Amino acid sequence: MGALATALITVTASTAFASTDSQVGIANNMYPAAKDMKGAIESGGSFTPFTANGASQIGGFWNKPTIDTSTMRGITSGSLRQQLKGTGPYTTCDPSTSDNCVDGPLHIDAFLSADETNADAVIPTADGGTCTASGSVECNGAVLSKHPVAIGHLAIYSCSGSWAGAAHGDDPSNAGTPPLAAGADADGSGNGKAQSPRCDASPVSGGAPTTIPGVVSWLATSGHRIAVADPASAPFGAASKQALIQNGFTWTTSGAGQNVFTGSACDSAGTACKVRLESGISQVRGAVTANAGGNTQLGLVAKSNVMHVSWTSSSLNGTTGDDPNTWTDVDSSAYSDYGDIEQYGVALTGGKSGAADAWTNLFTTTWDTDSTIQTTLASYGY
C-alpha cells in the first residue's frame, strides 16, 4: 500500500472513529517523541484529540487549570505511584493553593514509563505486579495492558571542539544572550540551561573511544573517568554497568581498590575514581559538559537524550536537532547479558469510561506495527 493511501487511512480513522476521552502521563525522556506522534496514538486508540503541552512537565507538574490544561503531559517516571495516591491528583483540592490537582478528580488513564519497575509498581501483586495497597487508586494498573513501548539505546558521549569552552559557538538554548563564562553556571550546561550543548570541558585528547571495549581500554589511563547513571535505580545505568563489566572492566564499589563513586565523592577520590555515578540518566550528560571534578571526559548516555533534542529557553524558543557534541551509538551486543533497555506502557483502570480498554488495545495490537509510531521513536533515539 502506498504512503499516501496509508496516510489517508490514518486521517480518516482519527476523524471518524475517535471517541474516547483520556489523560496520559509520560516519562519525561519519552514525552517529546510521544508529543510528535500523538496523532497516531489518537488514531490507533480511537481517542479524542490530545492536547500536548509545549514542553515536558519536569517533576510531574499536574494541570493547574490556569497554567496547563493538556491531556498529554510529562511526569517524572518514578513519581507515578505518588501521583496516584489519595494525596495526588485523584483528590479534590483547591487549585489556587496546589499545582498537583484540578478543581475535582483528575484521572490518569495510562502511563508510558521509563522502565518496567515503574509499570509493575502500579499493578497489584495478585496480578504479578509489586503494588500492595489493595483496592486503592495506587494499585489500578491493568496487567493485561503492560507492554514494552520503546527500546532505549546507549551512546558514548563527550564534548566536541566546536562546543567546548566559553568562546566557542552560539548557544541555541540561550537565545540572544551571550554565553556565560566557563564554569559560571550551576548545572554545568554552559549557560544555565540543562540541555545546552555548551561544554566547560575540553574534547578528549586524540578523540573519544567509539566502542565499549575501547572505553574500557581508555579507562586504564590514569585520570580517565566516565559518568553513568546509578545502576541501582536507572535501567540505562544497569545496562551501562553491564556493558563495562562484560567488556573487561572491574567494577569495585568498596575497599582499597574502589574505582566507582557517587557524584561529588568521585571528585574527591581523584584518580581512584574511574566511574562517576549520577542519580539518573539525564544527569550523565551534564556531568560531562560540566567537566565535573576537572576530568569526567566521557558519559554513557541515553541516545534519546542526544537525538532530536529541543534546545529551548524558558520562553520555549530555540532550535531542534541532534546534540552537536561527539556521541557514538553503542551496539546492544555490548550489554547482551543485560538485554534490551525496555520502557513500558500500562493502562490504569478506574479512570475515563473505556480509556483503559482503548490503551490496552493500542499497546497490544497497534503500537508495534504503526509505522508513524515506530518511525518517530527511531528518530528520537529508540
TALIN-V57785 format. One record per helix or strand. SS is the DSSP state (H for helix, E for strand). FROM is the first residue (numbers start at 1). LEN is the number of residues. If there is no record, write none. Layout:
BEGIN
SS/FROM/LEN  SS/FROM/LEN
END
This chain:
BEGIN
H/3/15  E/20/1  E/24/4  H/28/9  H/38/8  E/47/1  E/52/1  E/72/4  H/77/8  E/110/3  H/116/5  E/124/1  H/125/3  E/131/1  H/137/3  E/141/1  H/143/3  E/147/6  E/154/5  H/161/3  E/164/1  H/172/3  E/199/1  H/212/8  E/226/4  H/235/12  E/260/3  H/263/10  E/275/4  H/281/9  H/292/3  E/298/5  H/303/3  E/309/4  E/318/4  E/326/4  H/332/4  E/341/8  H/355/12  H/371/9
END
